[in-house]
């Protein structure tokens, strides 16, 4: 039976790209670099600061000066955390429905705790998010099953009744490895050249609002077969 829903953070629950883009634009100007198409940054959000900076500055992560560049980026992000971040359209209503149905929900992310925890709080979700698993809280991050299993354990639910929603292949891999149903969030930060049709998710959605009817149908089907 459906017992919980887990979300990836950036690109699934929250639209964070404008925060990243404003920082990168400022850094590019300061370094005398040309502007970059926001779509390129968007496609790299799931790969974190390293992926975004490598794309924006056309640098390898082992290049001279890259570590200092990354530290600058992370400090700016910490200082401006959540200034332009918003839930994706339909997410607020979806979370209201989950709460009303007494279906616990949480977040499994590859974003470090120092950013994830205050961001969830700033978005007003701290008291509602029943579990938040970050990579510095586990031995293995996604696509390993460990963070998803940890979230299910903290919720006190069987992974078989959980649904994990994410916008990256590693989200789907982690959910499948943990034994959950999986949903590909096609509205998120899909990496350039990646085809979610090849992820073999249980289901896919073009917008967050589409998740509720699928969950309702899944619940009704499961009830019928009891």
WOVEN-V14977 format. One line per field, one symbol per residue. ss: DSSP state (@ for helix, = for strand, . for the rest). psi: psi as a letter, one per 20 degrees, with the letter a starting at -180 (. if undefined). Layout:
ss: ???
psi: ???
This chain:
ss: ...====..=...==.@@@@@@@@@@@@@@.......@@@@@..@@@@@@@@@@@@@........@@@@@@@@@@@@@@......==...@@@@@@@@@@...=====....@@@@@@@@@@.........==.@@@........@@@@@@@@@@...@@@=====..@@@@@@@@@@..=====..........@@@....===...@@@@@@@@@@@@@@@@..
psi: qpirpqqrfpiggqnihhggghgggghgghjkqqrqphhgggiihijahggghgghjlqqijqpigghgghgghghghhjojhjqqqqpigghghgggghikoqqapoqjpqhhggghggghjkjhihoiqoprhjirhprpjqhghghgggghikqphhjqppprjqhhgggggghijrqqppniibmpqpiqoihiikqhrqqiqhhihghggggggggghhj.
